[in-house]
Amino acid sequence: MLEVAVQYNLTKLIDKCIELIVTDDHILESEEFRKLSPQAALELAKHDSWNLHEDEIFETMYRWAAV
């Protein structure tokens, strides 16, 4: 759903999807998370809903990109 929201620039849907993603560790470790497009990953990385420190956000995104 995040992919579609990013593709069509649906900001409210992007916000809701990201809020769900960053608050669920199972999603962050899932295979679907690793398959996000670069555009969706960028939106996710720059969103302010993360409950992590900036370094932890970087590490999460770095692990995703390394796969």
N, C-alpha and C positions, 0 to 999 in steps of 0.2 A: 504494500500500500504506500509505503514511503517513496518507492520508486515512481509511482504514478503521480503522487503529490508534487515531487520535485520536477518531473517532466512537464507538468501543467502549471507549475508555480502556484500551487494551492497552499498559501502560507498557513492558514489555520489547521489544515490537515497535516501539514509538515510538522507543526508544533505539537499536535496531539500524538502523532506517531513517535516523534523523538522523545517526548515525555514518557511514553510507554517503554521505549527501548532502553533508555538510560537508567530506568529504575528497576530493571529486571536483569539480574546477572545471567540468568539462563539464556536470555536473548543475546546478550553480548558475547556469549561463548558459543552460540549456535552456528550451524553451517549456513543458515540463511543470512546471518549477519555478515559472514565472510564473503557472501556473494553480492553485496551491495555495489552498485555502480560507483565510480569515482565521484560523480555529482552528488549522489545521496550521502556518501561518506563525508564529503566536504560539508554539507548542510548539518550533518550529525555532529561533526567535530567542532563547528563554530557555534553551536546552539548553547544557550545558557542554562539549560535544565539539568546539566550534569551535577551529580552529588559527589563529585570527586575533585581533588586538587588538579591544577593544570598539568602537573607532571604525570599524574595517574591517567588523565585523559590522553595525553600523548602516548603513554605506554600502551593503552588499550588500542588506540588507532594504529600504532606501530606494529603491534602483534597482528592486527587485522590485515595490514598491508603486506606483512611478511609471508602470509600464507599463500 
